[in-house]
């Protein structure tokens, strides 16, 4: 059970998720509420942010695996 997920700010993945997702969700909600744009593409802002997070996470985990392999 060494691969348990730590849901705290000590975990870099949680910090990056919050840094990316909270501003994107806030921006999309504010755009929906305070503009009269009836554009369905505003809903893509969180989806793009989510995709960027998982791309970053892929490279971050790959880097971690390489570091573990180099130390072993």
C-alpha positions in Angstrom: 0.0 0.0 0.0 2.9 2.4 -0.7 1.0 4.1 -3.6 -1.6 5.7 -1.4 -2.9 9.1 -2.4 -2.2 12.0 0.0 -4.9 14.6 -0.3 -3.0 17.6 1.2 -0.9 20.5 0.0 2.2 18.5 0.6 1.3 16.5 -2.5 2.5 18.3 -5.6 -0.3 16.8 -7.8 -3.0 18.3 -5.5 -1.3 21.7 -5.5 -1.1 21.8 -9.3 -4.7 20.6 -9.7 -5.9 23.4 -7.5 -3.6 26.0 -9.2 -5.0 25.0 -12.6 -8.7 24.1 -11.9 -9.8 26.7 -9.4 -9.0 29.7 -11.6 -10.4 28.1 -14.7 -13.7 27.1 -13.0 -13.9 30.6 -11.5 -13.3 32.3 -14.8 -15.9 30.2 -16.6 -18.5 30.7 -13.9 -17.9 34.5 -13.9 -18.1 34.6 -17.7 -21.4 32.7 -17.6 -22.9 35.0 -14.9 -21.7 38.4 -15.9 -21.6 38.3 -19.7 -24.5 37.9 -22.1 -22.5 35.5 -24.3 -24.7 32.5 -25.1 -21.7 30.6 -26.2 -21.3 26.9 -25.4 -17.5 27.2 -25.7 -17.3 28.8 -22.3 -17.8 25.3 -20.9 -14.7 24.2 -22.6 -12.5 26.3 -20.3 -12.5 23.7 -17.4 -12.2 20.8 -19.9 -9.1 22.4 -21.4 -7.7 23.0 -17.9 -8.4 19.4 -16.9 -6.7 18.1 -20.1 -3.6 20.3 -19.3 -3.5 19.0 -15.8 -3.5 15.4 -16.9 -0.8 16.1 -19.6 1.3 17.7 -16.8 0.6 14.7 -14.5 1.7 12.2 -17.2 5.1 13.9 -17.6 5.5 14.4 -13.9 4.8 10.7 -13.1 7.1 9.6 -16.0 9.9 11.8 -14.5 9.3 10.3 -11.0 9.6 6.8 -12.4 12.8 7.6 -14.1 14.2 9.1 -10.9 13.3 6.0 -9.0 14.8 3.7 -11.6 18.1 5.8 -11.5 18.4 5.5 -7.8 17.7 1.8 -7.6 
